[in-house]
Amino acid sequence: MSDKPSTTPPGDRIAKVISRAGVASRREAERLVAEGRVSVNGAVIDSPALNVTQKDRVMVDGKLLAPPEEPRLWLYHKPVGLVTTNKDEQGRKTIFDALPEELPRVMSVGRLDLNSEGLLLLTNDGGIKRKLELPSTGWLRRYRVRVNGRPTDEVLEPLRKGIEVDGQRFQPMTVTLDRQQGANAWLTVGLREGKNREIRRAMADIGLTVNRLIRVSYGPFQLGQLKEGAVEEVRRKLLRDQLGLDLGKPEGTAKPRPKTGGKPQRKRAPKHR
């Protein structure tokens, strides 16, 4: 073995540290650095290629950076009519315009499009976001889907085998026909990837039009009876068990949490007419 010391400097990249403090995303933090708004130990820095430790004094816009926030995760019942983005070029209302004011700065885990509703996960931690969005996580996402038409098992079978739409391959879905309701049918659809408008595009390819789409679960996290527009925080124990996180503190020592809901884990999906 070589006795040569590691050339990697101690600590974490400055953008990661700023992000963990809840000030900005990593990309936004890099922009703050480029604009000369970040200083380390009294000196303004102009490059994000810098590692800092807890001993360093980091300031953003003249304010001392707070200690890293504890990783947290929330369940949010997204209504129809909101876009899942920080800012919309068309001026449409975003989920961040509608979230409770007492929530800290959060990021969405994946997206639900403008006309989709249901469970959306929110987190204050970029590491959790990336982990939950990785295809390798392989968590099943379940949806209640209302389509116009009278689908049969034969019509739905291509979705179960996996289809290609406009040159893009969609992995096999689990699809159950729940009931026919007049001109519409309710389906339960499960998939393990989240390509853009995947369910709508796949249904259109087999001749069905989606007129309502509700995500009811994302892996072990359930929408349950969470009311539209409401937010609930996932319990620390569930976060540790499902994500394998070492939160560093025993249960009960976390800082006070906003009162945005009750217990986060629900088992029954809501009834839809």
C-alpha positions, 0 to 999 in steps of 0.5 A: 500500500502507498503511504501517499496521503489523499489529495482530496480536500476534507469537507464537502463542496460549497454548493452541497453545504449551502443546499443542505442548509436549505438556502438554495439548490446546488445549481442555485448555490453555484449561481450565488457563488458565480455572482460573488454572493458567497464568502468563506472565512471573510473572503468572497469566492468565485468558484464552486470548486471548493470544499469546506468543513464545519470549521469554516465560516460560510456566509451568503449575502452577508448572512452566516450559513445555518447548520445543515437541516435534518433530512425530512420528507413530506407527503403532499396531495397535489391538486389538478391545475398546478405545475411541478416547478419552481417557476413557470414560463407561462405564468401558471400557478405552481405547487410552491405557490400553494404549499403551507407557508410554514414549510421550509424550502423543499424540492419535489421528488419527480413530477406530476403534470398539470392535469394529474393529481395525488401523491407527490413527495417533497423533501428538504434534502437533495440526497433523498431526492436523488435516491428516490428518483433513481431507476435502481430504487425500483419502487412501484408507483400506483395510479388510479386512472379513469379512461374514456372507453370500454377497455378489455383485458385484450386491449390492455395486454400490450401495456402489461408486456411493454410497448414502444411509443414514438420511439420510446420504450415503456417497461411493462405495467401492471394494469387492472380493470376495476370497473366500467362506469358509463362511458368511462372505466377506472383502472389501477396502473402500477409502474416502476419508472416515471417517464414524461406523461408515460401513462397518458401516452401509453393509453393513447397508443392503445386507443384510450383517453385518460381524463383523470389520473391520481397517484395513490402511492410511491413505493411504501408511501401512501396517499390514503385519506390525505385531503387535496392540498394537504401536507403531512410529514413522514415519521423519522422512523419510517424514513430511517427504515425505508431509506436506510438513513442515519439521521444522527439523533434518537427519536424525539430530539428533532426540532419542532415540525410544522403542523401541516397534518396528522399521521403520514402513513395511510393504508386505504386509497380514497374512493373516486366516482 
